[in-house]
Amino acid sequence: MDRSSRRAPKGRGDVVFPAYWVAASALTLATLLHVPLGGPAAVAVAAIVFLGGGLPHGAYDIALLRRAGALGPSGVGLAVAGYVTIAVLMVVLWMTLPLVALVLFLAVASVHFGEDWQMLEEPLLRFAAGAAVIGAATIGHPAAVSALFVTMSDPRAMVIAQIITAAAPVALLVTAVGIATAWRDGSRSWAAAMAVCFGLLVVLPPVAGFALFFVFLHSPRHLAQTRGVLRDMTIARWLGTGASLSCLAILGWLGVRAVAPSRFDPTAVAQAFQLLASVAVPHLVLSRWLGRRVTAAASTDNLRTTARPVAPPG
């Protein structure tokens, strides 16, 4: 396989907007000036940022599904029902088996973040690179990450944090290989941005570092892809779709919390991550399923075109 065939296609891993460098520079300056980014107010702001900037990137799944034309109206309705069902099941897990929900969330996040590393051909290596986002934070702030995990689930989550910390060096080594490959194959802006981001994930408090990665590097990549497919939508409709579905997810979470307040820790940051997990699982499942359906539909169309009889000349 030559180098050109391994090169990450534009929009599949090398989308870096100027806002990322602005945010990274601001956080670096705040760190140098000893601004308490791990304080309650700063953590609350970071949580708002990663929810407000991160939720919309999965808000277009249904629109993509309808646009793909791979399903009829009844199929789309079934997919929507499946999406909601998976999200509800995740909420139930947080209420009844929070440790299981946490492990599932971390696994799904690693798989999903690993999709940014298309230059790594092996799925296991992409999973490791995705997990490095979490591992970098545990290396820099093991106590803070462990405390967050415990708040989200139960005291046994400390063991999960310890396992991630132990595996983090290997995951970061895989990430370094991915960054070097991206740089070699021409995605130098993205490689530089990821290198800086992982350095900041180690240095910054966990919620601030995650917000930087999730909102300014990961989400824009998916939004750019989605916007390309839904390019005939007006900007107003595009923004309205993302905002309305994100608000619907937040309102749904607040409704569940109001019905069963004793089932959730009152910490806002923990609930923000739990909400994100509840929509991340159906997002990953639906996006992968949609990809397979679109690929199958395209293959069928190609076969039909190839098999079509050609009229004789004249």
Secondary structure as the mmCIF struct_conf table of DSSP 4:
data_model
#
loop_
_struct_conf.conf_type_id
_struct_conf.id
_struct_conf.beg_label_comp_id
_struct_conf.beg_label_asym_id
_struct_conf.beg_label_seq_id
_struct_conf.end_label_comp_id
_struct_conf.end_label_asym_id
_struct_conf.end_label_seq_id
HELX_RH_AL_P HELX_RH_AL_P1 ARG A 3 ARG A 6
BEND BEND1 ARG A 7 ARG A 7
HELX_LH_PP_P HELX_LH_PP_P1 ALA A 8 PRO A 9
TURN_TY1_P TURN_TY1_P1 LYS A 10 GLY A 11
BEND BEND2 ARG A 12 GLY A 13
HELX_RH_AL_P HELX_RH_AL_P2 PRO A 18 LEU A 32
TURN_TY1_P TURN_TY1_P2 LEU A 33 HIS A 34
TURN_TY1_P TURN_TY1_P3 LEU A 37 GLY A 38
BEND BEND3 GLY A 39 GLY A 39
HELX_RH_AL_P HELX_RH_AL_P3 PRO A 40 GLY A 54
HELX_RH_3T_P HELX_RH_3T_P1 LEU A 55 GLY A 58
TURN_TY1_P TURN_TY1_P4 ALA A 59 TYR A 60
HELX_RH_AL_P HELX_RH_AL_P4 ASP A 61 ALA A 68
TURN_TY1_P TURN_TY1_P5 GLY A 69 GLY A 69
BEND BEND4 LEU A 71 LEU A 71
HELX_RH_AL_P HELX_RH_AL_P5 PRO A 73 THR A 96
HELX_RH_AL_P HELX_RH_AL_P6 PRO A 98 GLY A 114
TURN_TY1_P TURN_TY1_P6 GLU A 115 ASP A 116
TURN_TY1_P TURN_TY1_P7 GLN A 118 MET A 119
BEND BEND5 GLU A 122 GLU A 122
HELX_RH_AL_P HELX_RH_AL_P7 PRO A 123 GLY A 140
HELX_RH_AL_P HELX_RH_AL_P8 PRO A 142 MET A 152
BEND BEND6 SER A 153 SER A 153
TURN_TY1_P TURN_TY1_P8 PRO A 155 ARG A 156
HELX_RH_AL_P HELX_RH_AL_P9 ALA A 157 ARG A 184
TURN_TY1_P TURN_TY1_P9 ASP A 185 GLY A 186
HELX_RH_AL_P HELX_RH_AL_P10 ARG A 188 VAL A 203
BEND BEND7 LEU A 204 LEU A 204
HELX_RH_AL_P HELX_RH_AL_P11 PRO A 206 PHE A 213
HELX_RH_PI_P HELX_RH_PI_P1 PHE A 214 HIS A 218
HELX_RH_AL_P HELX_RH_AL_P12 SER A 219 VAL A 229
TURN_TY1_P TURN_TY1_P10 LEU A 230 ASP A 232
BEND BEND8 MET A 233 MET A 233
HELX_RH_AL_P HELX_RH_AL_P13 ILE A 235 VAL A 259
HELX_RH_3T_P HELX_RH_3T_P2 PRO A 261 ARG A 263
BEND BEND9 PHE A 264 PHE A 264
BEND BEND10 PRO A 266 PRO A 266
HELX_RH_AL_P HELX_RH_AL_P14 ALA A 268 ALA A 307
BEND BEND11 ARG A 308 ARG A 308
HELX_LH_PP_P HELX_LH_PP_P2 PRO A 309 PRO A 313
#
